Amino acid sequence: MTPEKRSIRRRGIYLLPNLFTTGALFAGFYAITAAMGGRFETAAVAIFVAMILDGLDGRVARLTNTQSEFGAQYDSLSDMVSFGAAPALVMYLWAFSSFGKLGLFVAFVHTAGGALRLARFNTQLTSADKRYFQGLPSPAAAAILSGFILICLEYGYDLELAKYVALILTVSTGLLMVSNFRYSSFKGIDLKGKVPFIMAIAVMLGIAFVMAQPQTMLFLLFLGYAISGPVVTLVMRRRKWQGRKL
């Protein structure tokens, strides 16, 4: 094989994991177009679909040993659209347009927070503690906003009241993404190891609860995860301070 052909081969990309990334990107783009057409429930569901596909692309890449720098950068760009821009635009079109410039500012806080979160994550990829994320992950932030929209639409909450709660949530998710709070990455969980039988029952019950009320349960789960960051960080700092005092 000539050097020219080797160079072309090296410049190729792995198809399988990038298909999942493209699917996540399309889901985020579709969420925006659906919101522009007033189909906010579809838009919120599309963001959750993007989350599932985004979670699969990295795992598929590791299972098939097809990780690449291109894939990592492509995944970040996809995340920016699906979890940074899409939730903010959907929320703006659903609740914030009546706020005028304030609505634009609040939506931009989430978008900018997502961009800064992804940029920081990429620069600290090799040096960061794999057990924790620094700042709220952008998919979780997007899930909180999408889940809130689904709850409001499912139970018919008054938008004139809900939009103020949505404003607080959107600003909070944007700021939490760029915070220094530590969030568990769950990468230390050994899915291949044996667990007690009671654990299997607990997992099945958890899935049943989520399936029974998916809008409410998903929103509460991700909201709880967002709250866990400040709690975990404060507990760790308190233990560290007590250790120094002793």
C-alpha positions in Angstrom: 0.0 0.0 0.0 1.4 3.4 -1.0 1.9 6.2 1.6 -0.9 8.1 -0.2 -3.4 5.3 0.3 -2.4 4.8 3.9 -3.0 8.5 4.6 -6.4 8.3 3.0 -7.2 5.3 5.2 -6.1 7.0 8.3 -8.3 10.0 7.5 -11.4 7.8 7.4 -14.0 7.8 10.2 -15.8 4.9 12.0 -19.3 4.7 10.8 -21.2 2.9 13.5 -20.7 5.2 16.6 -21.0 8.3 14.4 -24.4 7.0 13.1 -25.7 7.2 16.7 -24.2 10.7 17.1 -25.8 11.8 13.8 -29.1 10.4 15.1 -28.8 12.4 18.3 -27.9 15.5 16.3 -31.0 15.0 14.1 -33.2 14.5 17.1 -32.0 17.9 18.6 -32.6 19.6 15.2 -36.0 18.0 14.9 -36.9 19.3 18.4 -36.2 22.8 17.3 -38.3 22.5 14.1 -41.2 20.8 16.1 -41.2 23.7 18.6 -41.3 26.2 15.7 -44.5 24.4 14.5 -46.0 24.6 18.0 -45.6 20.8 18.7 -43.9 21.2 22.1 -44.6 17.7 23.3 -42.9 16.2 20.3 -40.0 18.6 20.7 -39.5 17.5 24.4 -39.7 13.9 23.5 -37.2 14.4 20.7 -34.7 15.8 23.2 -35.1 12.6 25.3 -34.5 10.5 22.2 -31.3 12.5 21.6 -30.2 11.7 25.1 -30.7 7.9 24.5 -28.7 8.1 21.2 -26.0 10.2 22.8 -25.6 7.6 25.6 -25.3 4.8 23.1 -22.6 6.3 20.7 -19.9 6.3 23.3 -20.7 2.8 24.6 -20.8 1.4 21.1 -17.5 3.0 20.3 -15.9 1.4 23.4 -17.5 -2.0 22.8 -16.3 -2.0 19.2 -13.0 -0.3 19.9 -13.8 2.5 17.5 -13.0 5.5 19.6 -11.5 8.4 17.8 -10.7 12.1 18.2 -13.1 12.9 15.4 -15.9 11.0 17.2 -15.2 12.9 20.4 -15.4 16.3 18.7 -18.4 15.4 16.6 -20.2 14.2 19.8 -19.5 17.6 21.5 -20.9 19.5 18.5 -24.0 17.2 18.5 -24.4 17.8 22.3 -24.3 21.6 21.8 -27.2 21.4 19.4 -29.3 18.8 21.1 -28.7 19.8 24.8 -27.5 23.4 24.6 -29.4 25.2 21.8 -32.5 22.9 21.4 -33.8 23.0 25.0 -33.3 26.7 25.2 -35.1 27.4 22.0 -37.9 25.0 22.8 -38.3 26.6 26.2 -38.2 30.1 24.7 -40.9 29.4 22.1 -43.1 27.6 24.7 -42.9 30.0 27.6 -40.4 32.9 27.2 -41.5 34.8 24.1 -43.9 36.9 26.2 -41.0 38.0 28.4 -39.3 39.9 25.5 -35.6 40.5 26.0 -35.6 38.8 29.3 -36.8 35.6 27.7 -34.0 35.8 25.2 -31.5 36.4 27.9 -32.7 33.4 30.0 -32.7 31.1 27.0 -29.2 32.3 26.1 -28.0 31.5 29.7 -28.8 27.9 29.2 -27.2 27.8 25.7 -24.0 29.6 26.8 -23.8 27.3 29.9 -24.0 24.3 27.6 -21.3 25.6 25.3 -18.9 26.5 28.2 -19.6 23.2 29.9 -18.7 21.2 26.8 -15.6 23.3 26.2 -14.4 22.8 29.7 -15.1 19.1 29.6 -13.0 18.7 26.4 -10.1 20.6 27.8 -10.1 18.5 31.0 -10.8 15.1 29.4 -7.4 13.6 30.2 -6.9 15.1 33.7 -10.3 15.0 35.3 -11.4 12.5 37.9 -13.4 9.9 35.9 -15.7 9.3 38.9 -17.1 12.8 38.8 -18.3 15.4 36.3 -17.4 19.0 37.0 -20.7 20.9 36.6 -24.1 19.5 35.6 -23.8 17.4 32.4 -25.7 19.0 29.5 -28.0 16.0 28.8 -29.2 16.1 32.4 -29.8 19.9 32.2 -31.8 19.4 28.9 -33.8 16.6 30.5 -34.9 18.8 33.3 -36.3 21.4 30.9 -37.9 18.9 28.6 -39.4 16.9 31.5 -40.9 20.1 32.9 -42.6 20.9 29.6 -44.0 17.3 29.4 -45.4 17.6 32.9 -47.1 20.9 32.3 -48.6 19.6 29.0 -49.7 16.3 30.5 -51.5 17.8 33.5 -52.6 21.0 31.8 -50.9 23.5 34.1 -51.5 27.2 33.5 -48.7 28.5 31.4 -48.9 31.9 32.9 -47.8 30.4 36.2 -45.6 27.7 34.8 -43.4 30.0 32.8 -42.0 31.6 35.9 -41.0 28.2 37.3 -39.5 27.5 33.8 -37.5 30.7 34.0 -36.0 29.7 37.3 -35.2 26.2 36.0 -33.6 27.4 32.8 -31.3 29.9 34.6 -30.4 27.3 37.2 -29.5 24.6 34.6 -27.4 27.1 32.8 -25.5 28.1 35.9 -25.1 24.6 37.2 -23.5 23.5 34.0 -20.7 26.0 34.5 -20.4 25.5 38.3 -17.7 23.6 40.1 -20.2 21.2 41.8 -19.2 17.6 41.4 -21.7 15.1 39.9 -21.3 11.4 40.0 -20.4 9.9 36.5 -21.6 6.4 37.6 -18.6 5.0 35.8 -17.5 3.1 38.8 -20.6 0.9 38.7 -19.7 -2.6 37.7 -22.5 -3.9 35.5 -20.8 -7.2 34.9 -20.4 -8.1 38.6 -22.9 -10.0 40.7 -25.4 -8.1 42.9 -27.8 -9.2 45.7 -31.2 -10.4 44.5 -32.8 -7.6 46.3 -30.9 -5.2 44.1 -32.5 -6.7 41.0 -35.9 -6.3 42.5 -35.2 -2.7 43.3 -34.1 -2.0 39.7 -37.3 -3.6 38.4 -39.5 -1.6 40.7 -37.6 1.6 39.7 -38.3 0.8 36.0 -41.9 0.1 36.8 -42.3 3.5 38.6 -40.7 5.3 35.6 -42.9 3.5 33.1 -46.0 4.3 35.1 -45.5 8.0 35.1 -42.6 8.7 32.7 -43.0 12.5 32.5 -43.1 13.0 36.3 -40.5 10.4 37.2 -37.9 11.4 34.6 -38.2 15.0 35.6 -37.9 14.2 39.3 -34.9 11.8 38.7 -32.9 14.4 36.8 -34.0 17.2 39.1 -32.7 15.1 42.0 -29.5 14.5 40.2 -29.1 18.3 39.7 -29.6 18.9 43.4 -27.1 16.1 44.3 -24.2 18.1 42.9 -24.2 20.9 45.5 -25.0 18.3 48.2 -22.1 16.0 47.3 -19.7 18.9 46.9 -20.6 20.4 50.3 -20.3 17.0 52.1 -16.9 16.3 50.5 -15.6 19.8 51.5 -16.9 19.4 55.0 -15.1 16.0 55.4 -12.0 17.5 54.0 -12.2 20.5 56.4 -12.8 18.1 59.3 -9.8 16.0 58.3 -7.6 19.1 58.3 -9.0 20.1 61.7 -8.1 16.8 63.2 
